Each structure stands twice: as structure tokens, then as C-alpha cells.
Amino acid sequence: MAATGKDQSFRTDGASAQGRLDTFLRRALGNAPWSRVRALVQTGKVRVDGAIVHDPAFALAADQLIELRMNAPRASGSQRIDASAVVYVDAHVIVVSKPPGVSSVPYEPDERDTLRDLVRAWLNRTAKHRGDRATGDLGVVHRIDKETSGLLVFTRTLAAKRHLANQMRFHTVERRYLAVAHGSVRAQTIRSRLVANRGDGLRGSTRLPNAGVEAITHVEPVERLAGATLVACTLETGRTHQIRIHLSEAGHPLLGDRVYVRNAASPPIPAPRLMLHAAVLGFVHPVSGRVMHFEDPMPEDMRAVVQGLRIPSNA
């Protein structure tokens, strides 16, 4: 069996197209045990074309560079957060940059190490005075998907939670996302009514005027890429999976999406995760009344995908 204790790199060929990452890596490592191969992927030690991939079932394409980096740190979701993830904190709110692969809050009764858990632990670990500690549950006024990265705010008092929840209710919170979507996406405003089940078990839009809830997404192309578009999506409403659903129903599913892909007009472009990042967050501070505005740069794995699809200027 080939050694797995050192850095190695491999390149896929035509026969590897659409094959699974764990299958390719196991073969490249001389039939290493499945458990070992999947652990390497899930702990962030495998990169595909420069981007860390955590999904063993990730679909490969031809001519991709697979790198095994044994000294890479464990995935963010298995570590505590540090000060670099904390964008703003005071006695009323805390704004953090969520890494991909971490749930915002528990979705199962026994789920641990969610972002709320990690933020609470950070507050208690760094508290200089007893009053700085997180004495109760952090308030949740919005969420982002597990595989989505970017800005999220938690409240530290009940009054702050009520104030921010009211801002969410009246759609006055500023939320702008960056996404990489298949195809050539035009500037548009997408309006629909979303239901939890459109008839096939998935969330989606309905044409029934009195069903579901209104969802409005403003879409602006940022950069044309090879087979895809980097877009900015501003939310007027914040419904579950709103951006993913709206762009998919428009024929432009997000790269890395494995759920809302039924309207794809071409084969999926490989991506290490859902290519969606909460880049801008703005709200009125619940106590001071000051307008707060935060921006979070595109993370490394998403930058690598964009760079890999960038069209040369002389093309």
C-alpha cells in the first residue's frame, strides 16, 4: 500500500471524469482502507484544484489536480473559533464569519459544535470579567446553510433579539451574497411564492396566489466565467434556500448544489461545496441606533473555484 504519511499529488485523466473523490484517492494510494481515505478528506487534508474538499463523494472531472497535504489543520467545524472569526462584539450582539461545513444552529437534537456552540465557547474563553461571559443562550434571528460561509449575527440579550427580529420581519436588514452559478446569468429581480413542498418533496415556487410566502431576490452579475457567472444576490426577503431555489428555477443552479439541480442545462461544474457566501450584513444596532455595516471577503475555496473558471483576458 502506498504511504499516506507524506504530501502527494495526482492528476485525473479522462477515465476519472464523474468518478468519486474517495474512489480515485483510494486507488491512487494503493488500495488504502476506505476509512483512512474518507478520514483524509473529511479532515481537510485533500484539495482539488487548490480548494479543500470535505465530501468523499465529490464528483471529479478530467485533468484535475488532487493534492494530499498531511500537515493541513483539521476542518474548521472540528475546532474552536478564534478571534479572526469574530467581526464585531459588544454586550448586545456578536457578528461572526461562519466557515463552511458548520451548522448555524443544531438541526438534530444531539448535534454539537454548531456555530452557536463555538461562539458561546469563545465568549466564555475570552471573557475578562464575569459580565462578559455568555450567561444564556445566544439569540438566533437568521441562519445560513451549513455549506454556506459568511456573516451571521447572534444576539446576547432578549431585548436585542426582539429588536433584530423585528428588523428581519420588516426586511430592513441588509444581506448581500456572492454565488457562483451555472451558465450566463443576467441581471434580474426574481419574485415567487415559496412552499416547503412543490410536489416532489423539495422546496420551490408555486403559482398558487395564496400559497407559500413571498420571496424576492435581486441578482446582479459580477463576472462572467467559463460556463458560469459570479453573481451578487441581495435579499429583500430571507426565506429558506431562497437564492438556491430562485437561481435553480431560472436555469442557473449554484455550483456545488446537490439538491436544487433539476433545471441544469449543462453538466455540473465541480466545486468543493456549495458556492455561496454571505458577504455583506447590515442592521441598526438594537441599543445605540447606529447603522452597522460589515463585509466579509470571499473565502479561499471559493476564490480558487472562481480563479479556475476565469476567462483569460486575451480569449
C-alpha positions in Angstrom: 0.0 0.0 0.0 1.3 3.5 -0.8 2.3 5.6 2.2 -0.2 8.2 3.3 2.1 10.0 5.8 3.6 12.4 3.3 2.3 15.1 0.9 1.4 13.7 -2.6 -0.3 15.0 -5.7 -2.1 13.3 -8.5 -3.9 14.3 -11.7 -7.1 12.8 -13.0 -7.5 11.5 -16.5 -10.5 11.0 -18.8 -11.4 7.8 -17.1 -11.8 9.7 -13.8 -14.4 12.1 -15.0 -17.5 12.0 -12.8 -15.8 9.4 -10.5 -15.9 9.8 -6.7 -13.0 11.5 -5.0 -12.7 8.7 -2.4 -12.6 6.0 -5.0 -9.9 7.9 -7.0 -7.8 8.6 -3.9 -8.1 5.0 -2.6 -6.8 3.7 -5.9 -4.0 6.3 -6.1 -2.9 5.3 -2.5 -2.6 1.7 -3.4 -6.0 0.5 -2.1 -5.7 2.2 1.3 -8.6 1.4 3.7 -11.8 3.2 2.9 -12.0 4.5 6.5 -8.5 6.0 6.1 -9.2 7.7 2.8 -12.5 9.2 3.9 -10.9 10.5 7.1 -8.2 12.3 5.0 -11.0 14.0 3.0 -13.2 14.9 5.9 -10.4 16.4 8.0 -9.4 18.8 5.3 -6.3 17.2 4.0 -7.3 16.9 0.4 -7.5 19.7 -2.2 -9.0 19.6 -5.7 -7.5 22.3 -8.0 -6.4 24.2 -4.9 -9.7 24.1 -3.0 -10.2 22.0 0.1 -12.9 19.3 -0.4 -14.6 17.7 2.6 -17.1 15.5 0.7 -15.7 12.0 -0.1 -18.4 11.6 -2.8 -17.2 14.8 -4.6 -17.5 14.2 -8.4 -14.2 14.6 -10.2 -13.7 15.8 -13.8 -10.8 15.1 -16.2 -7.4 16.9 -15.7 -7.9 18.0 -12.1 -5.1 18.3 -9.6 -5.6 16.3 -6.4 -3.3 17.2 -3.6 -2.8 15.4 -0.3 -1.5 17.7 2.4 -0.8 15.8 5.6 0.0 18.8 7.8 -3.1 20.7 6.9 -5.1 21.7 10.0 -8.4 19.9 10.7 -11.6 21.3 9.2 -12.9 24.4 10.9 -16.0 22.7 12.1 -13.9 20.4 14.4 -12.0 23.3 16.0 -12.9 26.1 18.2 -13.2 29.5 16.6 -10.6 32.2 17.2 -10.6 36.0 17.2 -10.2 36.1 13.4 -13.7 34.8 13.0 -15.2 37.5 15.3 -16.1 40.5 13.2 -17.8 42.6 15.9 -18.8 42.0 19.6 -20.3 44.1 22.3 -22.7 43.4 25.2 -25.7 43.2 22.9 -24.7 41.5 19.6 -21.8 39.4 18.2 -21.2 39.2 14.4 -19.1 36.3 13.2 -17.8 34.9 9.9 -19.1 31.4 9.6 -16.8 28.8 8.0 -18.3 26.3 5.6 -19.2 22.9 7.0 -20.5 24.2 10.3 -24.3 24.3 11.1 -25.5 27.7 12.3 -27.6 26.0 15.0 -28.5 22.4 15.8 -30.7 20.7 13.2 -30.8 17.4 15.2 -31.3 17.1 19.0 -27.8 15.7 19.5 -25.9 17.9 17.1 -22.8 19.5 18.7 -20.2 22.1 17.6 -22.6 24.3 15.8 -21.6 27.9 15.3 -23.7 29.0 18.2 -21.9 26.5 20.4 -18.5 27.7 19.1 -19.3 31.4 19.6 -20.6 30.8 23.1 -17.4 28.9 24.0 -15.3 31.7 22.5 -17.2 34.3 24.6 -16.6 32.3 27.8 -13.0 31.5 27.0 -12.0 35.1 26.3 -14.1 36.8 29.0 -12.1 39.2 31.2 -14.9 39.8 33.6 -17.9 37.7 34.7 -20.2 40.1 32.9 -18.5 39.3 29.6 -19.5 35.6 29.7 -22.4 34.2 27.7 -24.8 33.7 30.6 -27.7 32.5 28.4 -28.4 31.0 25.0 -27.3 33.3 22.2 -30.3 34.6 20.3 -30.8 33.5 16.7 -32.5 35.9 14.3 -31.3 34.4 11.0 -29.4 31.3 9.7 -27.3 30.4 6.7 -26.9 26.8 5.3 -24.2 24.5 6.7 -22.1 24.6 3.5 -22.6 28.4 3.1 -19.9 30.7 4.5 -20.1 34.3 5.7 -21.6 36.8 8.1 -24.1 35.9 10.8 -25.2 37.9 13.8 -26.2 36.4 17.2 -27.9 38.5 20.0 -26.8 38.4 23.6 -29.9 39.8 25.3 -33.6 39.2 24.8 -34.2 42.9 24.0 -31.6 42.8 21.3 -33.1 39.6 19.8 -36.6 41.2 19.7 -35.2 44.4 18.1 -33.3 42.5 15.4 -36.1 40.0 14.8 -38.4 43.0 14.1 -35.9 44.3 11.6 -35.8 40.9 9.9 -39.6 40.9 9.9 -39.8 44.2 8.1 -36.9 43.3 5.7 -34.7 46.2 6.7 -31.6 44.1 7.4 -29.0 44.4 4.6 -27.9 41.0 3.2 -25.8 40.5 0.1 -24.4 37.2 -1.0 -21.8 36.2 -3.6 -22.6 33.0 -5.5 -21.2 31.1 -8.5 -24.0 29.9 -10.7 -24.0 27.7 -13.8 -24.5 29.5 -17.2 -24.7 33.1 -18.2 -26.8 34.8 -15.5 -28.4 38.2 -16.4 -29.3 41.0 -14.1 -32.8 40.4 -12.8 -35.2 40.5 -9.9 -36.7 37.1 -9.1 -40.1 37.1 -7.3 -42.0 34.0 -6.4 -44.0 32.4 -3.6 -42.1 29.6 -1.9 -43.6 26.5 -0.5 -42.0 23.7 1.7 -43.0 21.1 -0.9 -43.6 21.9 -4.5 -44.9 18.4 -5.1 -41.7 16.4 -5.4 -40.5 16.7 -1.8 -38.4 19.8 -2.4 -38.9 23.4 -1.5 -39.8 25.5 -4.5 -42.0 28.1 -6.1 -45.8 27.8 -6.6 -48.1 29.6 -8.9 -51.0 29.5 -6.5 -51.5 33.1 -5.4 -52.5 32.4 -1.8 -50.0 29.6 -1.1 -46.5 29.9 0.4 -44.6 33.0 1.3 -43.3 35.8 -0.9 -39.6 35.7 -1.8 -37.7 38.4 -3.6 -34.0 38.2 -4.8 -32.2 40.9 -6.7 -29.5 39.3 -8.9 -26.5 41.2 -10.4 -23.8 39.5 -12.5 -20.3 40.4 -11.2 -18.0 38.4 -13.5 -18.6 36.1 -16.5 -16.7 32.9 -16.1 -16.2 29.8 -18.2 -19.6 28.1 -18.1 -20.6 30.0 -15.0 -21.2 33.5 -13.6 -20.1 35.1 -10.3 -23.2 36.9 -9.1 -24.2 39.2 -6.2 -27.6 38.4 -4.7 -29.3 41.0 -2.5 -32.2 39.6 -0.4 -35.3 41.6 0.0 -36.8 38.6 1.9 -34.9 35.9 3.7 -36.6 32.5 3.0 -35.1 29.1 3.5 -32.8 28.3 0.5 -34.2 31.3 -1.3 -31.1 32.1 -3.5 -30.5 28.4 -4.4 -34.1 27.9 -5.4 -34.5 31.1 -7.4 -31.4 30.7 -9.4 -32.0 27.0 -10.0 -35.6 27.7 -11.2 -34.1 30.3 -13.5 -31.9 27.6 -15.0 -28.7 28.5 -13.1 -28.2 26.2 -10.2 -25.3 27.0 -7.9 -22.0 25.2 -8.2 -21.8 22.5 -5.5 -25.5 22.3 -5.0 -26.7 18.7 -4.9 -30.4 19.4 -4.2 -31.7 22.1 -6.5 -30.2 20.9 -9.7 -33.1 19.7 -11.8 -33.1 22.7 -14.3 -29.4 22.5 -15.1 -28.9 23.0 -18.8 -25.3 21.5 -18.9 -23.2 19.0 -16.9 -22.3 20.3 -13.4 -19.0 22.1 -12.9 -17.1 20.6 -10.0 -16.9 22.6 -6.7 -15.8 21.6 -3.2 -19.0 22.8 -1.6 -22.0 25.0 -2.2 -20.6 28.2 -3.8 -22.5 30.7 -1.7 -21.0 33.3 0.7 -22.8 35.8 2.9 -20.6 38.8 2.0 -22.4 41.8 3.4 -24.6 42.2 6.6 -26.1 45.5 7.8 -28.6 46.4 10.5 -29.4 49.1 13.0 -27.8 48.4 16.4 -30.6 47.4 18.8 -29.4 49.8 21.6 -27.3 52.7 20.1 -29.4 53.0 16.9 -26.2 53.2 14.9 -26.3 51.8 11.4 -23.9 48.8 11.4 -22.3 47.6 8.1 -20.0 44.6 7.8 -18.2 43.0 4.8 -16.6 39.5 4.6 -14.1 38.7 1.8 -14.7 35.7 -0.4 -13.1 32.6 1.3 -10.1 30.8 -0.1 -12.0 27.8 -1.5 -14.5 30.0 -3.4 -11.7 32.2 -4.7 -9.9 29.1 -6.1 -13.0 28.0 -8.0 -13.5 31.5 -9.4 -9.9 31.7 -10.4 -10.1 28.2 -12.1 -13.0 29.4 -14.2 -11.7 32.8 -15.0 -11.6 33.6 -18.7 -8.2 34.8 -19.9 -8.3 38.5 -21.0 -6.9 37.6 -24.4 -9.5 34.9 -25.0 
